[in-house]
């Protein structure tokens, strides 16, 4: 009996619930998948072998578990340092740093635009002194650190490397990742200083610098997370993120770098949303797409250049303020999808993050979620346990095909920079977000506790409150440093950064020297504003 015969003769006897059978991203889901739905199994391969559908490493979690990397940052550097050390004491093996909005936008704590935001949704870092406090008693030589920052990423990376210097750690031994994905800022997250062209130049400087001076550090974490959080579908997240990656690789190649000299240091960052099978298929499709594109488009020969290594985070946008305890279940399932999809690093959101920065208790539950998956479920005992599932393989093929169609359209526009200038990915995401919201309002899609199974009264939960006095302490600390430092040395260092902006010289060495001389995040960012201009979203003109 064929599948079609089964559908017509057997399946039609039954009844279907009156719901729309689609993925969260509105991709139709068939009632049954069979070998007829899979484009053969040649594209699946083996773990650690091209095209890496089943995982980038041959032994995957049988050899080493993923890095458990909880996102943390609030208040002053000392408060976040205490949270870091608590997480490490509880079995976390990597750090992930959240910066406050002034730091992310390249403003010091004493700037008028920082007022009311210092330390509110991340840690305040204005100078090398803050970075040193942040990593006090934390051995940079032994701990991998991720930093989620973009338009001011060059300054934060320089500060981290100078702190490593002061700990006696050579740059070649520094292991970690900085997000530094400016293209997705113009598409989704909207945190920028200068226009896309100069921003891409700064990113390329960092890629070149790390390829030569800090080869264990990942200078970009090409991020689909914020694209998805802005409302994209899973296919759009996959397509636009891969397209961003291609743009970065092209820029580095045009700089004169050999693709195999820097591509192994590139990493990715995905969102893990609530549709279990869709998320697993997305991760598998992404690895396969990247491997083929790097080989066929750029001629990469080093197997490590073909490997899409990734961090992932459970979907912040899926968390609900209503019935927040439900978020524990959501996060557990999303995290399990990430593990079954083969991530190398994972952050699990805390149940209270839709209300405030997480409390220590909520963070511990989130970390324990990963540890229970790793130690109790048995899913790490075999590699790619869902590989070969007709449904998973069919969804993987479908997502790859649809994402490649997006990439074809972007290529026809002249690449991602041109597509951003035309507003193409921005419009696609906005339309997807609108469609999803409309489906929620019409009850086509369900969010438990929000548009279905709601309750009349909510029991409040404990939330973290940031003491407003911390802002004044940080402001006074920054002002005191600026009064007492060698202002002549700072001016000379900033002048050197400005000259490098104009000459095309790689910016990282001048920035490192400026940081050593106590130039601040805001001052170096102001050089970017002066030399490269300030970007305005064309949608707001």
TAZI-V471954 format. One record per backbone hydrogen bond with DSSP energy under -0.5 kcal/mol. NH is the residue of the N-H (numbers start at 0). CO is the residue of the C=O. Records with the same first field share a line. If there is no record, write none. Layout:
NH=CO + CO
//
This chain:
5=1
6=2
7=3
8=4
9=5
10=5
11=6
12=9
13=10
18=16
20=18
21=19
22=26
25=22
27=25
28=20
36=33
37=34
39=37
43=40
44=40
47=54
48=45
51=48
53=43
54=51
61=58
62=58 + 59
63=59
66=343
68=66 + 345
69=67
71=95
74=118 + 121
79=75
80=76
81=77
82=78
83=79
84=80
85=81
86=82
87=83
88=84
89=85 + 86
90=87
91=86
92=67
93=67
94=143
95=69
96=145
97=71
98=96 + 147
99=122
103=99
104=100
105=101 + 102
106=101
110=107
113=110
114=111
116=113
117=113
119=116
120=116
122=97
123=74
124=122
130=126
131=127
132=128
133=129
134=130
135=132
137=134
138=136
139=137
141=138
142=138
143=92
144=174
145=94
146=176
147=96
148=146
152=149
154=151
155=151
156=152
157=153
158=154
159=155
160=156
161=157
162=158
163=159
164=160
165=161
166=162
167=164
168=163
169=167
172=169
173=170
174=139
175=215
176=144
177=217
178=146
179=148
181=179
184=180 + 181
185=181
186=182
187=183
188=183
189=184
191=189
198=194
199=195
200=196
201=197
202=198
203=199
204=200
205=201
206=202
207=203
208=204
209=205
210=206
211=207 + 208
212=208
213=209
216=213
217=175
218=216
220=178
221=219 + 266
223=221 + 268
224=268
227=223
228=224
229=225
230=227
231=226
236=232
237=233
238=234
239=235
240=236
241=237
242=238
243=239
244=240
245=241
246=242
247=243
248=244
249=245
250=246
251=247
252=248
253=249
254=250
255=251 + 252
256=251
260=257
261=257 + 258
262=258
264=261
265=262
266=219
267=308
268=221
269=310
271=312
272=270
275=273
278=274
279=275
280=276
281=277
282=278
283=279
284=280
285=281
286=282
287=283
288=284
289=285
290=286
291=287
292=288
293=289
294=290
295=291
296=292
297=292 + 293
298=294
299=293
304=301
305=301 + 302
306=302
307=305
308=306
310=267
311=344
312=269
313=346
314=271
315=313
317=314
318=315
323=320
325=322
326=323
327=324
328=324 + 325
329=325
330=326
331=327
332=328
333=329
334=330
335=331
336=332
337=333
338=334
339=335
340=336
341=337 + 338
342=337
343=309
344=309
345=66
346=311
348=346
352=349
354=351
355=351
362=358
363=359
364=360
365=361
366=362
367=363
368=364
369=365
370=366
371=367
372=368
373=369
374=370
375=371
376=371 + 372
380=377
384=381
386=383
388=385
392=388
393=389
394=390
395=391
396=392
397=393
398=394
399=395
400=396
401=397
402=398
403=399
404=400
405=401
406=402
407=403
408=404
409=405
410=406
411=407
412=408
413=409 + 410
414=409
418=414
419=415
420=416
421=417
422=418 + 419
423=418
426=422
427=423
428=424
429=425
430=426
431=427
432=428
433=429
434=430
435=431
436=432
437=433
438=434
439=435
440=436
441=437
442=439
443=438
444=438
448=451
449=446
450=446
451=446
459=457
463=356
466=464
469=466
470=467
471=467
472=468
473=469
474=470
475=471
476=472
477=473
478=474
479=475
480=476
481=477
482=478
483=479
484=480
486=484
489=485
490=486
491=487
492=488
493=489
494=490
495=491
496=492
497=493
498=494
499=495
500=496
501=497
502=498
503=499
509=505
510=506
511=507
512=508
513=509
514=510
515=511
516=512
517=514
518=513
520=125
523=519
524=520
525=521
526=522
527=523
528=524
529=525
530=526
531=527
532=527 + 528
534=192
539=536
540=537
//
